[in-house]
Amino acid sequence: MTHRLMALTVASLAILASVTSQAQGLRPAGGVGAAAATPALRVQPGAQLQADYIVAVVNSEPITNNEVRVALQRVTQQLAQQRRPQPDLNLLARQVLERLINEKAQLQLAREAGIRVDEAAIDQAEQDVARQNQLDVAELHRRLAKDGVALSQFRAQLRDQIMLTRLRERDVEPRVRVSDLEVDQYLQEQQKSNAPAVQEINLAQILVAVPEGATAEQIAALQAKAQRALERARAGEDFVTLVRELSSASDRANGGQLGLRTVDRYPPLFLEATQNLGVGDLSALVRSGAGFHILKVLEKKSAGMPVMTVTQSRARHILLRVSPQLGEAAARARLSEFKKRILAGQADFAALARDNSQDGSAAQGGDLGWANPGMFVPEFEEVMNRLAPGQISDPLVSRFGVHLIQLTERRNVALGPREQREAVRAMLREKKLDDAYATWAQELRARAYVEMREPPQ
């Protein structure tokens, strides 16, 4: 399953469940039937449901006015939660109906192709929705009930979305190929473009502020403080930790990151100090009107290129597998006790891992080595990514059991030539997938028999 299709699925489910998540933008049918289809929908999202009636028939299956009304209400609620402007309701209703028509036609094709979804896959999807909304499954069920969504309806929608994803994987992805020649041409085009507007850089900073009106002695002391911080960073201390300890800038909570932006949006002082540096390098002290800056290059890229660096994490963990002899609550309690002992200096993480972890890393004190993004299951990686070096998580549950994680180090690593080519290939393939999906959906919509119905008088 590609990340693109999984994102589509999760967003659709979030709208259905009325729980906080990213909204799925309505994907128009590319003009096939969309402009001509102007069903007379009675759009009153806040009103009580009237007697239902059929607004469209797709092949032999109906779509009712209430189906459109419910889907429309969920979309408008999501837009309101995101504080996005509300579009014209009649236009939005037609777009919602067109989406339902497309999904109905695709589900029919999936069933004809013999695509099936078992209960275990629905259970996993339910857990994914709960996790992405920072809930457990029981709380997700409570939220659904509160919002008036029957669990059977929710699971049916999960089944449909998984089936649609599998159909798109089967029918759309094989259409897309990216040749070595296309990768070469794209790289050559990007190398020819040196305009500042298309060059992007991400810097992080430690700012030792100099107050207005500071004396020469005060300035010298602050410069010495900044120089010591630079020496500590060059000696290998974690930059994010130093930012939190020493920086006076407002971005200290974000690890000092100034953000990926085109070079013309950075102060010339910063560009001059970093223009000859590679990713991961540190500048000399930079003096500005605000004080003394230490700059670290986190990323450099052309605007049209994928990210050419990757943030690697090194962590260790203690894993307790859930079993009839050790329930989830008991595993959580045991790991919580381990954390208290470690923080109190009464135990060593590595020693506890060697003695207790039910994982192949136990012999290494739970050390998992350097890992690129995506190497661990999402529920583990999301918690690990929120940790600062040295920090220990609360116990967390994954599909493997209950973990206690400690992040030991984090670093940015430039991709090698082969990995860079594969990153470009993946980016080009993603663009092609969007076009291929739109074409495929249009073709399927054109083959479907769609009859629009007028509302009863």
RACORTA-V622314 format. One line per field, one symbol per residue. ss: DSSP state (H for helix, E for strand, L for the rest). psi: psi as a letter, one per 20 degrees, with the letter a starting at -180 (. if undefined). burial: # if it has 24 or more other ideal C-beta (glycine too) atoms within 12 Angstrom, else .. A space follows every 50 residues. Layout:
BEGIN
ss = ???
psi = ???
burial = ???
END
This chain:
BEGIN
ss = LLHHHHHHHHHHHHHHHLLLLLLLLLLLLLLLLLLLLLLLLLLLLLLLLL LLLEEEEELLEEEEHHHHHHHHHHHHHHHHHLLLLLLLHHHHHHHHHHHH HHHHHHHHHHHHLLLLLLHHHHHHHHHHHHHHLLLLHHHHHHHHHHLLLL HHHHHHHHHHHHHHHHHHHHHLHHHLLLLHHHHHHHHHHHHHLLLHHHEE EEEEEEEEELLLLLLHHHHHHHHHHHHHHHHHHHLLLLHHHHHHHHLLLH HHHHLLELLLEEHHHLLHHHHHHHLLLLLLLELLLEELLLEEEEEEEEEE EELLLLLLEEEEEEEEEEEELLELLELHHHHHHHHHHHHHHHHLLLLLHH HHHHHHLLLHHHHHLLEEEEELLLLLLHHHHHHHHLLLLLLELLLEEELL EEEEEEEEEEEEEELLHHHHHHHHHHHHHHHHHHHHHHHHHHHHHHHLLE EELLLLL
psi = pqhghhgggggghhggikqpapqpqporkkioighhomqnpnomhirqpa pqrphqpodjpqprhhgggggghhghgghghjkqqprphgghghggghgh gghghhhghgghijpqprhhhggghghggggijlrrhghghgggghjkoq hhgghhhggghgggghghgghghiipqorhggggggggghhhojphhjpq qpqqqpooqoqpjqrhggghghghghhhgghgghijqpggghghhhqiqi jhhkjjpiqorqhijqphggghhihjqrpiqqrrpppahhbpqpppohqp rqhjqrpjqpoqqprqrppppprhhorgghgggghhgggghghijiqpgg ghghhhplqiighjkjpiappqpihrqghghggghiqqpiqprrpqpaii bpqpqpphrqqppqqrgghgghggghghhgghggghgggghggghhhqop ppqqqq.
burial = ...################.#.##.####..###..#.#.###.#..... ..####.#....################.............######### ##########....#.#....#.##########...#..##.##....#. ...##.#############.##...#.#....#..##..#........## ##########...........##.##..##..#...########.####. .#..####.##.#..#...##.##....#####.###..########### ##..##################........##.##..##..#......## .##..####.##..####..#....##.###.###.###.###.####.. ###############....##.#######..###.###.###.##..#.# .#.....
END
